[in-house]
């Protein structure tokens, strides 16, 4: 059964939800963002947590109000519910522009909508309840929101790690199915995405996979014993650059005043500086990440060493110059 519902919310909420849908790569075959598919996953995976958190909050507020002798239990309950509604709605501090989305649900998401309609609305409308759920979801850090949307994947990974069992999965950008020994989940502080850090015994190397890009995750019956050296290396990578397993190189980058300002402002995938000597910044970081990061700086960050990184950036700007002057 498929049902359609009109959900009224602010343009700001809609935009932020669409941003998550895009970042978590919910797309149709033509490449456009599949907001409806994303919202169905959100409702199915977040409903229980949202309802439980709301009940706990309501119980806490009701307990405080009920201690006032002049309030009758029914009055305290109604007041507690109103306080929570006001608290949630005050989080919606967008531009004031309104938006409407047509939510098409089926299967598990349809069943949850029916549960909400039949049991949980009280004085609220279905649209208002769903909007409040979306607001609550958006108040959570993105790395935790990713964990909600890909709940089944996280649970499988954590179970495989705790039981010391190999994982099998497919990943966007990789042609074949991968079988790995999972060690830990690490979150990139700048990107706010989470990665599975693991060891590929067949390829004899450590690997990193963004969790939101995994599919067909399966816990195999094959067990493995953790290697302390591998675990130490993966933990170190998880604290610094969980999105890359490349070896570190030592690089020296000469910065202008503007370059130093840009380094402060551009935080996505920013390499940690080892030390600063005047206008020269020293890094111990994977070369590919250094190249990608400093491509945005132009003349305001010039690589002094190593020669390989200097050549790559020089060639990059040279090709750009040729394209603009041809």
C-alpha positions as a printed NumPy array, in Angstrom:
array([[  0.   ,   0.   ,   0.   ],
       [  1.212,   3.483,  -0.905],
       [ -0.065,   6.676,   0.731],
       [  0.695,  10.366,   0.127],
       [  0.778,  13.081,   2.782],
       [  1.307,  16.84 ,   2.646],
       [  3.937,  17.935,   5.188],
       [  4.216,  21.66 ,   5.93 ],
       [  7.518,  23.016,   7.222],
       [  9.9  ,  25.916,   6.722],
       [ 12.069,  26.329,   3.64 ],
       [ 15.104,  26.143,   5.915],
       [ 14.137,  22.677,   7.232],
       [ 13.472,  21.414,   3.716],
       [ 16.839,  22.729,   2.484],
       [ 18.753,  21.139,   5.362],
       [ 17.024,  17.796,   4.846],
       [ 17.778,  17.951,   1.115],
       [ 21.43 ,  18.695,   1.934],
       [ 21.645,  15.544,   4.053],
       [ 19.959,  13.536,   1.294],
       [ 22.569,  14.803,  -1.165],
       [ 25.549,  14.277,   1.151],
       [ 24.373,  10.75 ,   1.984],
       [ 23.987,  10.141,  -1.766],
       [ 20.273,   9.395,  -1.997],
       [ 19.909,   9.901,  -5.734],
       [ 17.688,   8.752,  -8.578],
       [ 18.977,   7.154, -11.77 ],
       [ 19.18 ,  10.594, -13.451],
       [ 21.438,  11.907, -10.667],
       [ 18.874,  14.168,  -8.946],
       [ 18.422,  14.1  ,  -5.173],
       [ 15.85 ,  11.573,  -3.953],
       [ 14.489,  13.506,  -0.969],
       [ 11.44 ,  11.249,  -0.573],
       [ 13.568,   8.092,  -0.402],
       [ 15.769,   9.749,   2.211],
       [ 12.81 ,  10.886,   4.344],
       [ 11.294,   7.378,   4.307],
       [ 14.594,   6.004,   5.659],
       [ 14.711,   8.777,   8.275],
       [ 11.195,   8.013,   9.503],
       [ 11.775,   4.241,   9.715],
       [ 15.157,   4.505,  11.471],
       [ 14.501,   7.483,  13.765],
       [ 10.878,   7.017,  14.862],
       [ 11.548,   4.781,  17.894],
       [ 14.389,   6.975,  19.164],
       [ 12.371,  10.166,  18.67 ],
       [  9.286,   8.75 ,  20.405],
       [ 11.305,   7.402,  23.356],
       [ 13.225,  10.669,  23.774],
       [  9.952,  12.629,  23.682],
       [  8.349,  10.356,  26.262],
       [ 11.34 ,  10.729,  28.582],
       [ 11.282,  14.513,  28.214],
       [  7.529,  14.638,  28.783],
       [  7.855,  12.42 ,  31.863],
       [ 10.576,  14.658,  33.271],
       [  8.631,  17.887,  32.705],
       [  5.407,  16.305,  33.98 ],
       [  7.171,  15.156,  37.136],
       [  8.353,  18.694,  37.846],
       [  4.905,  20.193,  37.216],
       [  3.061,  17.528,  39.197],
       [  5.083,  18.449,  42.289],
       [  3.213,  21.75 ,  42.342],
       [  0.215,  21.03 ,  44.626],
       [ -2.098,  23.535,  42.949],
       [ -1.918,  21.741,  39.565],
       [ -4.263,  18.848,  38.853],
       [ -2.703,  15.831,  37.049],
       [ -4.678,  16.461,  33.834],
       [ -3.718,  20.15 ,  33.819],
       [ -0.056,  19.303,  34.472],
       [ -0.078,  16.781,  31.599],
       [ -1.559,  19.285,  29.138],
       [  0.857,  21.996,  30.263],
       [  3.855,  19.663,  29.953],
       [  2.847,  18.748,  26.412],
       [  2.426,  22.433,  25.505],
       [  5.846,  23.307,  26.947],
       [  7.519,  20.593,  24.856],
       [  5.648,  21.692,  21.706],
       [  6.824,  25.269,  22.273],
       [ 10.384,  24.099,  22.975],
       [ 10.517,  22.092,  19.745],
       [  8.95 ,  24.821,  17.615],
       [ 11.414,  27.39 ,  18.921],
       [ 14.194,  25.348,  17.294],
       [ 12.705,  26.229,  13.908],
       [ 14.446,  29.576,  13.517],
       [ 14.556,  29.666,   9.717],
       [ 13.836,  32.473,   7.277],
       [ 10.08 ,  32.315,   7.852],
       [  9.417,  31.117,   4.301],
       [  7.132,  28.105,   4.214],
       [  7.453,  24.985,   2.116],
       [  5.363,  21.907,   1.494],
       [  6.531,  18.438,   0.534],
       [  4.47 ,  15.488,  -0.658],
       [  5.649,  12.513,   1.35 ],
       [  4.962,   9.23 ,  -0.453],
       [  5.258,   6.247,   1.883],
       [  4.864,   2.505,   1.605],
       [  5.858,  -0.582,   3.573],
       [  7.531,   0.123,   6.93 ],
       [  7.35 ,   3.928,   6.564],
       [  3.604,   3.718,   5.835],
       [  3.063,   1.537,   8.927],
       [  4.853,   4.078,  11.12 ],
       [  2.762,   6.958,   9.739],
       [ -0.375,   4.973,  10.581],
       [  0.898,   4.33 ,  14.13 ],
       [  1.463,   8.076,  14.552],
       [ -1.994,   8.927,  13.166],
       [ -3.826,   6.414,  15.358],
       [ -1.958,   6.809,  18.638],
       [  0.352,   9.785,  19.048],
       [ -1.129,  13.009,  17.682],
       [ -3.132,  14.327,  20.686],
       [ -3.611,  18.017,  19.828],
       [ -0.918,  17.988,  17.13 ],
       [ -1.497,  17.357,  13.419],
       [  0.299,  14.62 ,  11.486],
       [  2.193,  17.3  ,   9.544],
       [  3.184,  18.983,  12.813],
       [  4.371,  15.714,  14.345],
       [  6.502,  14.835,  11.316],
       [  7.922,  18.363,  11.189],
       [  8.867,  18.118,  14.88 ],
       [ 10.563,  14.78 ,  14.191],
       [ 12.567,  16.33 ,  11.337],
       [ 13.579,  19.253,  13.58 ],
       [ 14.722,  16.876,  16.302],
       [ 16.76 ,  14.894,  13.762],
       [ 18.44 ,  18.066,  12.44 ],
       [ 19.464,  19.101,  15.973],
       [ 21.789,  16.066,  16.111],
       [ 25.408,  16.314,  14.778],
       [ 25.722,  15.093,  11.184],
       [ 27.936,  12.125,  12.095],
       [ 25.173,  10.892,  14.433],
       [ 22.532,  11.615,  11.784],
       [ 24.52 ,   9.412,   9.419],
       [ 24.377,   6.681,  12.042],
       [ 20.575,   7.01 ,  12.145],
       [ 20.087,   6.884,   8.38 ],
       [ 22.411,   3.888,   7.962],
       [ 21.342,   2.175,  11.168],
       [ 21.426,  -1.391,   9.805],
       [ 24.924,  -0.918,   8.365],
       [ 26.27 ,   0.446,  11.663],
       [ 24.735,  -2.394,  13.629],
       [ 26.245,  -5.015,  11.312],
       [ 29.698,  -3.411,  11.471],
       [ 29.664,  -3.096,  15.262],
       [ 28.505,  -6.703,  15.646],
       [ 31.255,  -7.955,  13.32 ],
       [ 33.876,  -5.938,  15.247],
       [ 32.713,  -7.216,  18.645],
       [ 32.586, -10.842,  17.438],
       [ 35.827, -10.693,  15.43 ],
       [ 34.159, -11.753,  12.178],
       [ 34.907, -10.739,   8.604],
       [ 32.571,  -8.411,   6.715],
       [ 31.487,  -8.675,   3.103],
       [ 30.009,  -5.659,   1.269],
       [ 29.88 ,  -3.607,  -1.893],
       [ 31.003,   0.02 ,  -2.009],
       [ 30.346,   2.828,  -4.476],
       [ 33.442,   3.385,  -6.577],
       [ 34.647,  -0.217,  -6.22 ],
       [ 33.922,  -2.776,  -8.932],
       [ 33.97 ,  -5.954,  -6.864],
       [ 32.625,  -7.202,  -3.567],
       [ 35.052,  -6.623,  -0.699],
       [ 35.8  ,  -8.935,   2.233],
       [ 37.63 ,  -7.282,   5.134],
       [ 38.556,  -7.63 ,   8.79 ],
       [ 36.794,  -4.711,  10.564],
       [ 38.62 ,  -2.921,  13.382],
       [ 36.842,   0.337,  14.168],
       [ 34.542,   3.153,  13.053],
       [ 36.107,   6.636,  12.987],
       [ 34.569,  10.017,  12.244],
       [ 36.25 ,  12.726,  10.193],
       [ 36.012,  15.867,  12.312],
       [ 35.957,  18.177,   9.292],
       [ 33.597,  16.226,   7.036],
       [ 31.457,  14.769,   9.848],
       [ 31.257,  11.481,   7.94 ],
       [ 32.143,   8.136,   9.469],
       [ 34.469,   5.507,   8.038],
       [ 35.014,   1.808,   8.514],
       [ 38.734,   1.237,   9.113],
       [ 39.68 ,  -2.319,   8.299],
       [ 42.315,  -4.703,   6.971],
       [ 42.035,  -6.368,   3.569],
       [ 43.917,  -9.638,   3.973],
       [ 43.609, -10.498,   0.289],
       [ 45.211,  -7.197,  -0.767],
       [ 47.512,  -7.212,   2.298],
       [ 46.762,  -3.606,   3.243],
       [ 44.659,  -1.427,   5.519],
       [ 41.629,   0.235,   3.943],
       [ 39.029,   2.9  ,   4.678],
       [ 35.407,   2.967,   3.476],
       [ 32.833,   5.701,   4.015],
       [ 29.943,   3.976,   5.76 ],
       [ 27.216,   5.824,   3.837],
       [ 28.608,   4.308,   0.614],
       [ 28.378,   0.674,   1.721],
       [ 25.661,  -1.708,   0.567],
       [ 24.863,  -5.412,   0.874],
       [ 26.719,  -5.576,   4.196],
       [ 26.95 ,  -9.171,   5.396],
       [ 28.617, -10.669,   8.464],
       [ 30.421, -13.817,   7.354],
       [ 31.054, -16.913,   9.441],
       [ 34.835, -16.432,   9.081],
       [ 36.574, -15.195,  12.21 ],
       [ 39.886, -13.374,  12.616],
       [ 42.272, -12.431,  15.406],
       [ 43.11 ,  -8.746,  15.685],
       [ 46.712,  -7.814,  14.97 ],
       [ 47.924,  -5.257,  17.52 ],
       [ 50.204,  -3.503,  15.021],
       [ 47.371,  -3.136,  12.508],
       [ 45.   ,  -1.922,  15.211],
       [ 47.475,   0.703,  16.456],
       [ 47.954,   2.017,  12.913],
       [ 44.216,   2.175,  12.253],
       [ 43.564,   3.942,  15.561],
       [ 46.229,   6.519,  14.653],
       [ 44.636,   7.032,  11.223],
       [ 41.204,   7.288,  12.811],
       [ 42.321,  10.162,  15.007],
       [ 43.938,  12.067,  12.129],
       [ 42.605,  11.229,   8.661],
       [ 40.168,   8.306,   8.652],
       [ 39.244,   8.932,   4.995],
       [ 42.728,   7.935,   3.779],
       [ 45.098,   5.03 ,   4.372],
       [ 48.014,   6.548,   2.424],
       [ 51.448,   6.805,   4.078],
       [ 52.503,  10.173,   5.471],
       [ 55.149,  12.316,   3.79 ],
       [ 56.966,  15.358,   5.152],
       [ 55.998,  18.52 ,   3.263],
       [ 57.02 ,  22.163,   3.567],
       [ 54.555,  24.793,   2.307],
       [ 55.372,  28.517,   2.129],
       [ 52.336,  30.637,   3.034],
       [ 51.46 ,  34.249,   2.341],
       [ 49.384,  36.199,   4.872],
       [ 46.295,  35.327,   2.845],
       [ 47.408,  31.691,   2.719],
       [ 47.563,  31.594,   6.506],
       [ 44.049,  33.056,   6.679],
       [ 42.782,  30.482,   4.177],
       [ 44.369,  27.659,   6.184],
       [ 42.45 ,  28.885,   9.231],
       [ 39.169,  29.181,   7.345],
       [ 39.183,  26.09 ,   5.077],
       [ 38.628,  23.262,   7.532],
       [ 37.386,  20.439,   5.289],
       [ 40.12 ,  17.768,   5.116],
       [ 42.623,  20.254,   6.53 ],
       [ 45.996,  18.608,   7.318],
       [ 47.383,  19.08 ,  10.808],
       [ 50.477,  21.251,  10.895],
       [ 53.49 ,  19.611,  12.567],
       [ 55.248,  22.908,  13.247],
       [ 55.605,  26.419,  11.815],
       [ 58.92 ,  28.104,  10.988],
       [ 58.23 ,  31.705,   9.978],
       [ 56.119,  31.56 ,   6.802],
       [ 56.914,  27.882,   6.218],
       [ 54.388,  25.308,   7.426],
       [ 55.6  ,  21.747,   7.958],
       [ 53.203,  18.815,   7.553],
       [ 53.419,  15.057,   8.036],
       [ 50.388,  13.938,   6.063],
       [ 49.365,  11.764,   3.052],
       [ 50.535,  13.345,  -0.205],
       [ 47.223,  12.95 ,  -2.021],
       [ 45.357,  14.793,   0.763],
       [ 47.949,  17.589,   0.76 ],
       [ 47.584,  17.949,  -3.018],
       [ 43.77 ,  18.066,  -2.877],
       [ 43.766,  20.561,  -0.007],
       [ 46.304,  23.051,  -1.366],
       [ 44.826,  23.116,  -4.88 ],
       [ 42.453,  25.746,  -3.491],
       [ 45.212,  28.146,  -2.428],
       [ 46.856,  29.21 ,  -5.714],
       [ 49.872,  31.468,  -5.225],
       [ 49.151,  31.854,  -1.52 ],
       [ 50.572,  28.42 ,  -0.637],
       [ 53.645,  27.231,  -2.544],
       [ 55.06 ,  23.759,  -1.89 ],
       [ 58.809,  23.854,  -1.257],
       [ 59.198,  20.111,  -0.745],
       [ 58.884,  17.278,  -1.542],
       [ 59.595,  17.605,  -5.243],
       [ 56.853,  15.137,  -6.186],
       [ 54.112,  17.215,  -4.522],
       [ 55.545,  20.476,  -5.877],
       [ 55.513,  19.009,  -9.411],
       [ 51.935,  17.794,  -9.117],
       [ 50.642,  21.206,  -8.059],
       [ 52.763,  23.03 , -10.639],
       [ 51.358,  20.789, -13.392],
       [ 47.827,  21.312, -12.078],
       [ 48.112,  25.108, -12.305],
       [ 49.907,  24.87 , -15.647],
       [ 47.029,  22.903, -17.172],
       [ 44.568,  25.397, -15.736],
       [ 46.523,  28.272, -17.325],
       [ 46.511,  26.498, -20.689],
       [ 42.748,  25.977, -20.478],
       [ 42.125,  29.664, -19.727],
       [ 44.468,  30.999, -22.436],
       [ 43.555,  28.594, -25.271]])
